[in-house]
Amino acid sequence: MLGVTEQLAVIRQNVVDLLPEEDLVRKLERSVATRTPMRVKLGLDPSRPDIHIGHAVVLTKLRQFQDLGHTVVLIIGDFTAMIGDPTGKSKTRPALTLEETRENGKTYVDQASRVLAMDRTEVVYNSSWLDTMSFKDVIALSAKYTVAQLLERDDFTKRYRGGEPISVHEFLYPLSQAYDSVAVRSDIELGGTDQKFNLLVGREIMRSYGHEPQCILTMPILEGTDGVEKMSKSLDNYIGLTDSPKDMFGKTMSIPDSLIAKYLRYACFAANDDVLALEKGLADGTIHPRQAKVDVAKRIVAQYHGQAAGDEAFAEFERIFVKKDVPDQIPDHGLTIDELHDIVSILVSVGFSSSKSDARRLITGGGVSLDGERVTDPTHIVDVTSPRILRAGKLRFLRLVRA
């Protein structure tokens, strides 16, 4: 186990909040002196079945704790996901069943294993303690926090002032996830910056149950490929941990130039000197944005699929985009995966052809291609299980994606 100073240098990498740092130093000193690992908690609510590289920012920090010799406790919030985290929401979230959240939770563990060392990870489901609490237990938990304290949360305050309903069960969400810290005796809890309120509630609830309060550590929120909203599957701006190498590479190449350095820092956890060198090169023009994106895309693919896959994805991208003069940034068009989509109907629906007969003429004239390959059959059915690059003529491009 490394000394306290060396561990702190690793722990501080890419962190936004580390509170209170003096408490963490004391916990580290005790851990090193007794050679007892700290218990580092992350709670994930499986409201959807997929994890993306935005989630992996926190997972990678967890892996660093594992490499320092500490114990990672991964809490699958199958019970809290039924309530739904109200963070950043302007309305009450639709409820999920326990069966739905547990099914999603199974995929979370599998995907998290792409980052974490699972033989050094405790995986627990919070339904194992929250689902067994009596009403008396819930009242006792609720008595440990005030409504005034809960209304300090920005999204609750905005909804209250705006006349938007706030259900009582939403107030129970931060208390429920805080009780998770009591159940697993957490020393440190990790989360995105949007989870800071919830993590601080965990400190107070632990103290009220007579436990030493956890320290909290927050990581940045990674914007999605649109460069505006945080990465989210519902916004279709995500890069999934289970995406194919081709899709990972292509999606990374579609990010705006302003995000290149941020992806290198947080999606790749590159050394600070490498990030600063990239930022300087982009600013003074000695590094071309496209080449920088290629380097970042190859690193991301290599993290989850291996170096060879990263090189192959690059070669495939070159074949489709560079040799065929396809621009890096192309607008997306969503298509439902459970329907058949013929090429003629697509050309009409996206506005590349004025009619079906016009679309057929464009196809037979050699003016349509998918992923760089010419389409000559007007009856061709387009498979959208993975993104496809549609080209009509020389200048019109679309990325066909699952809606």
Buried (B, 14 or more C-beta within 10 A) or exposed (E): BBEBEEBBEEBEEBBEBBBEBEBBBBBBEEBBEEEBBBBBBBBBBBBBBBBBBBBBBBBBBBBBBBEBBBBBBBBBBBBBBBBBBBBEBEEBBEEBEBEBBBBBBEBBBEBBBBBBEBEBBEBBBBBEBBEEBEEEEBEEBBEBBEEEBBBEBEBBEEBEEEEBEBBEBBBBBBBBBBBBBBBBEBBBBBBBEBBBBBBBBBBBBBBBBEBBBBBBBBBBBBBBBBBEEBBBBEEBBBBBBBBBBBBBBBBBBBBBBEBBBBBBBBBBBBEEEBBEBBBEBBEEEEBEBBEBBBBBBBBBBBBBBEEEBBBBBBEBBEEBBEEBEBEBEBEBBEBEEEEEBBBBBBBBEBEBBEEBEBBBEBBEEEBBBBBBEEBEEBEBEBEBEBBBBBBBEEEBBBBBBBE
